[in-house]
Amino acid sequence: MEFPTSYFKLIEACITTPMLSVSFNGGLCGYFSASKGLRHGDPLSPYLFTVAMEYFSCLIHWAAIDNQVPYHSRCKELRITHLCFADDLLVFTNGSIRGVAGINRVLTQFYKDSGLRCNPSKCELFCCGTPDEEQQWISAYTGFPLGSLPVRYLGVPLISGKLTSADCSVLVDKITARIRTWQAKKLSYAGRLQLVSSVITSIMQYWMALFLLPQKLLKEIENICNQFLWGVGNRSLRKKALVAWKYVAWPRNEGGLGIRDFKKWNQACVIRHVWNLLAESGSLWVRPGPYGISQGSQQGLGYGGRF
């Protein structure tokens, strides 16, 4: 990447001009100049991080072209070697010794050029279909510990099969824990209604927009919310609800309480994925080739299916 000299001078000024001080016993102990790094909150910091990861992307891309890092079988057609978001990085390969060695060379070269090194205590290896002996060798070679599948990324599970209720247990646990803290307080009926319709739905929003959640899971969450809604300061989630959830989820002008119907809400949220497939926006997430969906086809995606 050929940056102008003025760009390097700008970065150097951002690093060397700030003055720092140490607070000791409530007082500042003089000031000193910084020699490297950016201060917290510097607007230039995200751009420098993006530039660094762009260079890493080029390194691993060149390694894949030279066949030093073979593609994972699920990533070969799309030519995906890695995904990065903020300071998280996922690297994919076919699990061969050549692929692991190639990734290690890329990380070493990136460290020599940028000074950025992977922290082994914050890295994990996830192997599937690899013999235990090879997994142990890869772990010893890279210095990264072995992790267990399924893995959670950005708060949600990464799985290739159909989503099950067990995969979403963390969502149920989060909702249950939040409700139990509320049950310790003397809340009115209107207060409980507001918490269910605003706080609980905000917790579910992220999951609703990503997955077609299992019917069993949605039913369980409905029961938990309904029992809390009709409880009177009790500490148990097993109190029988006075009105069925399907009536509670009716619109107010039809006699309901205006709370969203979770199943219909989930279907409405994932409709955007179907639109992305049909709109052919070109994003990695909507390319249909590897999954056998021909260009221009409009195959039905029933509830409970997967993309």
C-alpha beads as a LAMMPS data file, in Angstrom:
LAMMPS data file: protein, C-alpha beads

307 atoms
306 bonds

1 atom types
1 bond types

-500.0 500.0 xlo xhi
-500.0 500.0 ylo yhi
-500.0 500.0 zlo zhi

Masses

1 110.0

Atoms # bond

1 1 1 0.000 0.000 0.000
2 1 1 1.599 3.247 -1.166
3 1 1 0.682 6.026 1.287
4 1 1 1.964 9.588 0.805
5 1 1 4.657 10.981 3.099
6 1 1 2.185 13.442 4.610
7 1 1 0.095 10.519 5.853
8 1 1 3.037 9.041 7.772
9 1 1 3.829 12.450 9.277
10 1 1 0.223 12.781 10.415
11 1 1 0.349 9.410 12.159
12 1 1 3.716 10.240 13.733
13 1 1 2.321 13.508 15.076
14 1 1 -0.658 11.731 16.620
15 1 1 1.687 9.340 18.420
16 1 1 4.525 11.630 19.551
17 1 1 2.754 14.896 20.423
18 1 1 0.409 13.750 23.261
19 1 1 1.621 14.396 26.806
20 1 1 0.881 11.794 29.478
21 1 1 0.895 11.869 33.268
22 1 1 0.571 9.368 36.097
23 1 1 -1.916 9.911 38.928
24 1 1 -0.541 8.898 42.341
25 1 1 -2.461 9.406 45.592
26 1 1 -4.821 11.801 43.870
27 1 1 -2.103 13.984 42.356
28 1 1 -0.358 14.139 38.978
29 1 1 3.342 13.270 38.966
30 1 1 4.563 15.393 36.072
31 1 1 4.153 14.910 32.335
32 1 1 6.092 12.945 29.755
33 1 1 5.860 12.480 25.996
34 1 1 4.495 9.336 24.407
35 1 1 6.787 7.246 22.222
36 1 1 4.330 4.789 20.686
37 1 1 0.615 4.046 20.658
38 1 1 -2.430 6.291 20.498
39 1 1 -4.331 7.713 23.424
40 1 1 -7.676 6.167 24.301
41 1 1 -10.472 7.579 22.168
42 1 1 -8.238 8.975 19.442
43 1 1 -10.384 9.255 16.265
44 1 1 -7.471 7.998 14.168
45 1 1 -7.188 4.709 16.085
46 1 1 -9.971 2.802 14.234
47 1 1 -8.494 3.761 10.861
48 1 1 -5.030 2.528 11.831
49 1 1 -6.561 -0.740 12.988
50 1 1 -8.371 -1.072 9.661
51 1 1 -5.150 -0.440 7.744
52 1 1 -3.327 -3.087 9.801
53 1 1 -6.021 -5.711 9.234
54 1 1 -6.136 -4.850 5.537
55 1 1 -2.445 -5.667 5.348
56 1 1 -3.061 -8.959 7.165
57 1 1 -5.825 -9.734 4.671
58 1 1 -3.386 -9.176 1.814
59 1 1 -0.794 -11.464 3.410
60 1 1 -3.156 -14.378 3.910
61 1 1 -4.741 -13.815 0.494
62 1 1 -1.341 -14.072 -1.196
63 1 1 -0.584 -17.191 0.850
64 1 1 -3.845 -18.764 -0.331
65 1 1 -3.041 -17.944 -3.967
66 1 1 0.354 -19.661 -3.547
67 1 1 -1.469 -22.640 -2.004
68 1 1 0.401 -22.180 1.269
69 1 1 -2.934 -21.882 3.109
70 1 1 -5.449 -24.310 1.534
71 1 1 -9.092 -23.267 1.693
72 1 1 -11.541 -24.936 4.047
73 1 1 -13.941 -27.189 2.133
74 1 1 -16.912 -24.930 2.982
75 1 1 -14.995 -21.777 2.010
76 1 1 -13.239 -22.838 -1.186
77 1 1 -15.821 -21.677 -3.722
78 1 1 -16.181 -18.270 -2.079
79 1 1 -12.401 -18.102 -1.500
80 1 1 -12.781 -17.139 2.143
81 1 1 -9.628 -17.447 4.235
82 1 1 -10.619 -15.319 7.217
83 1 1 -13.237 -13.034 8.715
84 1 1 -12.519 -10.113 11.020
85 1 1 -14.781 -7.859 13.044
86 1 1 -13.361 -5.173 15.339
87 1 1 -10.520 -6.947 17.188
88 1 1 -11.854 -10.470 16.541
89 1 1 -10.327 -12.646 13.821
90 1 1 -11.415 -16.033 12.448
91 1 1 -9.008 -17.898 10.144
92 1 1 -10.121 -20.978 8.175
93 1 1 -8.101 -23.777 6.606
94 1 1 -8.513 -27.457 5.806
95 1 1 -6.622 -28.619 8.898
96 1 1 -3.612 -29.982 7.024
97 1 1 -0.069 -29.536 8.293
98 1 1 0.691 -27.350 5.279
99 1 1 -2.272 -25.095 6.030
100 1 1 -1.405 -24.709 9.706
101 1 1 2.227 -23.988 8.877
102 1 1 1.141 -21.448 6.256
103 1 1 -1.091 -19.598 8.712
104 1 1 1.711 -19.579 11.268
105 1 1 4.086 -18.045 8.696
106 1 1 1.519 -15.363 7.880
107 1 1 1.084 -14.495 11.569
108 1 1 4.854 -14.377 12.038
109 1 1 5.332 -12.101 9.027
110 1 1 2.503 -9.866 10.214
111 1 1 4.168 -9.585 13.624
112 1 1 7.523 -8.654 12.078
113 1 1 5.943 -5.950 9.926
114 1 1 3.423 -4.472 12.379
115 1 1 4.570 -5.480 15.851
116 1 1 1.144 -7.031 16.518
117 1 1 1.207 -10.564 17.904
118 1 1 -1.575 -13.017 18.768
119 1 1 -2.099 -13.573 22.486
120 1 1 -2.221 -17.383 22.971
121 1 1 -4.384 -17.008 26.086
122 1 1 -7.055 -15.279 23.975
123 1 1 -6.873 -17.632 20.977
124 1 1 -8.456 -21.031 20.439
125 1 1 -8.309 -23.813 17.855
126 1 1 -11.511 -25.475 16.673
127 1 1 -11.054 -28.748 14.813
128 1 1 -13.697 -30.917 13.201
129 1 1 -13.006 -34.311 11.641
130 1 1 -9.342 -34.152 12.649
131 1 1 -7.696 -37.041 14.561
132 1 1 -6.809 -36.320 18.181
133 1 1 -3.100 -36.782 17.500
134 1 1 -3.143 -34.117 14.798
135 1 1 -5.147 -31.763 17.014
136 1 1 -2.557 -32.071 19.773
137 1 1 0.255 -31.490 17.268
138 1 1 -1.433 -28.382 15.869
139 1 1 -1.999 -27.033 19.381
140 1 1 1.634 -27.618 20.335
141 1 1 2.900 -26.119 17.056
142 1 1 0.843 -22.929 17.261
143 1 1 0.748 -22.552 21.042
144 1 1 -3.029 -22.080 20.961
145 1 1 -5.304 -24.187 23.212
146 1 1 -8.003 -26.429 21.749
147 1 1 -11.575 -25.175 22.006
148 1 1 -14.848 -27.089 21.881
149 1 1 -17.702 -26.748 19.413
150 1 1 -20.147 -25.131 19.018
151 1 1 -18.386 -21.826 19.412
152 1 1 -20.137 -18.531 20.121
153 1 1 -19.206 -15.481 18.085
154 1 1 -20.657 -12.021 18.713
155 1 1 -22.919 -13.619 21.325
156 1 1 -24.563 -16.233 19.090
157 1 1 -23.617 -19.845 18.238
158 1 1 -21.839 -20.654 14.985
159 1 1 -23.293 -23.902 13.646
160 1 1 -23.700 -25.387 10.186
161 1 1 -26.791 -27.477 10.953
162 1 1 -30.283 -26.611 12.056
163 1 1 -30.521 -24.474 15.178
164 1 1 -31.844 -26.348 18.226
165 1 1 -33.236 -25.191 21.557
166 1 1 -30.062 -26.364 23.293
167 1 1 -28.004 -24.032 21.092
168 1 1 -30.117 -21.100 22.310
169 1 1 -30.012 -21.937 26.018
170 1 1 -27.894 -18.850 26.669
171 1 1 -30.779 -16.661 25.465
172 1 1 -33.260 -18.351 27.820
173 1 1 -30.801 -18.086 30.711
174 1 1 -30.300 -14.383 30.065
175 1 1 -34.036 -13.684 30.005
176 1 1 -34.675 -15.809 33.108
177 1 1 -31.867 -14.100 35.040
178 1 1 -33.213 -10.664 34.144
179 1 1 -36.746 -11.598 35.222
180 1 1 -35.544 -13.022 38.545
181 1 1 -33.910 -9.699 39.401
182 1 1 -37.200 -7.942 38.702
183 1 1 -39.161 -10.380 40.858
184 1 1 -37.206 -9.229 43.889
185 1 1 -38.951 -5.857 43.505
186 1 1 -42.575 -4.938 44.099
187 1 1 -43.614 -4.113 40.564
188 1 1 -47.091 -3.182 39.455
189 1 1 -48.857 -4.965 36.623
190 1 1 -48.228 -1.982 34.332
191 1 1 -44.543 -2.042 35.256
192 1 1 -44.204 -5.735 34.461
193 1 1 -45.999 -5.214 31.155
194 1 1 -43.600 -2.423 30.211
195 1 1 -40.548 -4.531 31.084
196 1 1 -41.745 -7.456 28.975
197 1 1 -42.687 -5.319 25.974
198 1 1 -39.477 -3.267 25.979
199 1 1 -36.561 -4.883 27.825
200 1 1 -37.252 -8.548 27.013
201 1 1 -37.919 -7.798 23.352
202 1 1 -34.688 -5.787 23.128
203 1 1 -32.764 -8.805 24.477
204 1 1 -34.351 -11.019 21.812
205 1 1 -34.004 -8.549 18.924
206 1 1 -30.474 -9.592 17.927
207 1 1 -31.318 -13.311 17.875
208 1 1 -34.600 -12.703 16.071
209 1 1 -32.833 -10.865 13.255
210 1 1 -30.260 -13.635 12.738
211 1 1 -32.044 -16.962 13.102
212 1 1 -35.322 -18.730 12.615
213 1 1 -35.611 -19.730 16.251
214 1 1 -37.041 -23.169 17.145
215 1 1 -40.736 -23.305 18.014
216 1 1 -39.934 -25.014 21.310
217 1 1 -37.648 -22.163 22.316
218 1 1 -40.179 -19.446 21.451
219 1 1 -42.862 -21.302 23.404
220 1 1 -40.598 -21.539 26.444
221 1 1 -39.819 -17.815 26.357
222 1 1 -43.522 -17.017 25.963
223 1 1 -44.330 -19.091 29.047
224 1 1 -41.610 -17.392 31.096
225 1 1 -42.796 -13.916 30.098
226 1 1 -46.466 -14.762 30.621
227 1 1 -45.860 -16.192 34.093
228 1 1 -43.890 -13.097 35.073
229 1 1 -46.527 -10.791 33.625
230 1 1 -49.321 -12.290 35.733
231 1 1 -47.223 -12.880 38.859
232 1 1 -47.717 -10.696 41.934
233 1 1 -44.241 -10.200 43.362
234 1 1 -43.638 -13.952 43.553
235 1 1 -40.130 -15.385 43.233
236 1 1 -41.169 -18.393 41.179
237 1 1 -41.520 -18.596 37.420
238 1 1 -44.060 -21.401 37.755
239 1 1 -47.147 -19.409 38.634
240 1 1 -50.025 -20.138 36.276
241 1 1 -50.836 -17.304 33.877
242 1 1 -54.336 -15.842 33.971
243 1 1 -54.588 -15.347 30.194
244 1 1 -52.995 -17.382 27.404
245 1 1 -50.126 -15.710 25.565
246 1 1 -51.865 -15.832 22.201
247 1 1 -54.496 -13.446 23.589
248 1 1 -51.908 -11.263 25.322
249 1 1 -50.113 -10.829 21.972
250 1 1 -53.233 -9.505 20.244
251 1 1 -53.245 -5.797 19.253
252 1 1 -54.781 -3.426 21.791
253 1 1 -57.688 -2.564 19.516
254 1 1 -58.579 -6.265 19.458
255 1 1 -58.499 -6.710 23.224
256 1 1 -54.848 -7.720 23.665
257 1 1 -51.957 -5.994 25.421
258 1 1 -49.991 -5.104 22.303
259 1 1 -47.018 -7.381 23.041
260 1 1 -45.391 -8.846 19.951
261 1 1 -46.194 -12.372 18.872
262 1 1 -42.728 -13.932 18.976
263 1 1 -43.266 -16.355 16.099
264 1 1 -44.603 -13.714 13.701
265 1 1 -41.970 -11.247 14.849
266 1 1 -39.218 -13.777 14.125
267 1 1 -40.594 -14.481 10.658
268 1 1 -40.788 -10.766 9.876
269 1 1 -37.191 -10.193 11.011
270 1 1 -35.651 -12.916 8.840
271 1 1 -37.578 -11.876 5.733
272 1 1 -34.717 -9.470 5.050
273 1 1 -32.431 -12.472 4.464
274 1 1 -34.737 -13.667 1.690
275 1 1 -34.692 -10.167 0.229
276 1 1 -30.874 -10.166 0.283
277 1 1 -30.820 -13.464 -1.592
278 1 1 -33.191 -12.186 -4.265
279 1 1 -31.617 -8.729 -4.505
280 1 1 -28.150 -10.219 -5.152
281 1 1 -26.353 -7.484 -3.281
282 1 1 -22.981 -9.229 -3.776
283 1 1 -22.193 -9.612 -0.086
284 1 1 -20.358 -12.721 1.096
285 1 1 -23.334 -13.546 3.295
286 1 1 -25.817 -13.817 0.422
287 1 1 -23.855 -15.519 -2.344
288 1 1 -25.972 -18.581 -3.181
289 1 1 -23.498 -20.593 -5.294
290 1 1 -22.041 -22.984 -2.681
291 1 1 -25.507 -23.962 -1.486
292 1 1 -26.888 -25.015 -4.830
293 1 1 -29.292 -22.112 -5.382
294 1 1 -29.060 -21.150 -9.030
295 1 1 -29.118 -17.551 -10.158
296 1 1 -32.644 -16.191 -10.408
297 1 1 -34.217 -19.147 -8.618
298 1 1 -36.840 -18.525 -5.958
299 1 1 -36.893 -21.679 -3.903
300 1 1 -39.249 -21.758 -0.971
301 1 1 -37.711 -21.299 2.460
302 1 1 -40.181 -22.677 4.965
303 1 1 -40.231 -21.899 8.650
304 1 1 -37.602 -23.952 10.411
305 1 1 -35.406 -24.165 7.306
306 1 1 -31.921 -22.737 7.041
307 1 1 -30.025 -20.595 4.542

Bonds

1 1 1 2
2 1 2 3
3 1 3 4
4 1 4 5
5 1 5 6
6 1 6 7
7 1 7 8
8 1 8 9
9 1 9 10
10 1 10 11
11 1 11 12
12 1 12 13
13 1 13 14
14 1 14 15
15 1 15 16
16 1 16 17
17 1 17 18
18 1 18 19
19 1 19 20
20 1 20 21
21 1 21 22
22 1 22 23
23 1 23 24
24 1 24 25
25 1 25 26
26 1 26 27
27 1 27 28
28 1 28 29
29 1 29 30
30 1 30 31
31 1 31 32
32 1 32 33
33 1 33 34
34 1 34 35
35 1 35 36
36 1 36 37
37 1 37 38
38 1 38 39
39 1 39 40
40 1 40 41
41 1 41 42
42 1 42 43
43 1 43 44
44 1 44 45
45 1 45 46
46 1 46 47
47 1 47 48
48 1 48 49
49 1 49 50
50 1 50 51
51 1 51 52
52 1 52 53
53 1 53 54
54 1 54 55
55 1 55 56
56 1 56 57
57 1 57 58
58 1 58 59
59 1 59 60
60 1 60 61
61 1 61 62
62 1 62 63
63 1 63 64
64 1 64 65
65 1 65 66
66 1 66 67
67 1 67 68
68 1 68 69
69 1 69 70
70 1 70 71
71 1 71 72
72 1 72 73
73 1 73 74
74 1 74 75
75 1 75 76
76 1 76 77
77 1 77 78
78 1 78 79
79 1 79 80
80 1 80 81
81 1 81 82
82 1 82 83
83 1 83 84
84 1 84 85
85 1 85 86
86 1 86 87
87 1 87 88
88 1 88 89
89 1 89 90
90 1 90 91
91 1 91 92
92 1 92 93
93 1 93 94
94 1 94 95
95 1 95 96
96 1 96 97
97 1 97 98
98 1 98 99
99 1 99 100
100 1 100 101
101 1 101 102
102 1 102 103
103 1 103 104
104 1 104 105
105 1 105 106
106 1 106 107
107 1 107 108
108 1 108 109
109 1 109 110
110 1 110 111
111 1 111 112
112 1 112 113
113 1 113 114
114 1 114 115
115 1 115 116
116 1 116 117
117 1 117 118
118 1 118 119
119 1 119 120
120 1 120 121
121 1 121 122
122 1 122 123
123 1 123 124
124 1 124 125
125 1 125 126
126 1 126 127
127 1 127 128
128 1 128 129
129 1 129 130
130 1 130 131
131 1 131 132
132 1 132 133
133 1 133 134
134 1 134 135
135 1 135 136
136 1 136 137
137 1 137 138
138 1 138 139
139 1 139 140
140 1 140 141
141 1 141 142
142 1 142 143
143 1 143 144
144 1 144 145
145 1 145 146
146 1 146 147
147 1 147 148
148 1 148 149
149 1 149 150
150 1 150 151
151 1 151 152
152 1 152 153
153 1 153 154
154 1 154 155
155 1 155 156
156 1 156 157
157 1 157 158
158 1 158 159
159 1 159 160
160 1 160 161
161 1 161 162
162 1 162 163
163 1 163 164
164 1 164 165
165 1 165 166
166 1 166 167
167 1 167 168
168 1 168 169
169 1 169 170
170 1 170 171
171 1 171 172
172 1 172 173
173 1 173 174
174 1 174 175
175 1 175 176
176 1 176 177
177 1 177 178
178 1 178 179
179 1 179 180
180 1 180 181
181 1 181 182
182 1 182 183
183 1 183 184
184 1 184 185
185 1 185 186
186 1 186 187
187 1 187 188
188 1 188 189
189 1 189 190
190 1 190 191
191 1 191 192
192 1 192 193
193 1 193 194
194 1 194 195
195 1 195 196
196 1 196 197
197 1 197 198
198 1 198 199
199 1 199 200
200 1 200 201
201 1 201 202
202 1 202 203
203 1 203 204
204 1 204 205
205 1 205 206
206 1 206 207
207 1 207 208
208 1 208 209
209 1 209 210
210 1 210 211
211 1 211 212
212 1 212 213
213 1 213 214
214 1 214 215
215 1 215 216
216 1 216 217
217 1 217 218
218 1 218 219
219 1 219 220
220 1 220 221
221 1 221 222
222 1 222 223
223 1 223 224
224 1 224 225
225 1 225 226
226 1 226 227
227 1 227 228
228 1 228 229
229 1 229 230
230 1 230 231
231 1 231 232
232 1 232 233
233 1 233 234
234 1 234 235
235 1 235 236
236 1 236 237
237 1 237 238
238 1 238 239
239 1 239 240
240 1 240 241
241 1 241 242
242 1 242 243
243 1 243 244
244 1 244 245
245 1 245 246
246 1 246 247
247 1 247 248
248 1 248 249
249 1 249 250
250 1 250 251
251 1 251 252
252 1 252 253
253 1 253 254
254 1 254 255
255 1 255 256
256 1 256 257
257 1 257 258
258 1 258 259
259 1 259 260
260 1 260 261
261 1 261 262
262 1 262 263
263 1 263 264
264 1 264 265
265 1 265 266
266 1 266 267
267 1 267 268
268 1 268 269
269 1 269 270
270 1 270 271
271 1 271 272
272 1 272 273
273 1 273 274
274 1 274 275
275 1 275 276
276 1 276 277
277 1 277 278
278 1 278 279
279 1 279 280
280 1 280 281
281 1 281 282
282 1 282 283
283 1 283 284
284 1 284 285
285 1 285 286
286 1 286 287
287 1 287 288
288 1 288 289
289 1 289 290
290 1 290 291
291 1 291 292
292 1 292 293
293 1 293 294
294 1 294 295
295 1 295 296
296 1 296 297
297 1 297 298
298 1 298 299
299 1 299 300
300 1 300 301
301 1 301 302
302 1 302 303
303 1 303 304
304 1 304 305
305 1 305 306
306 1 306 307
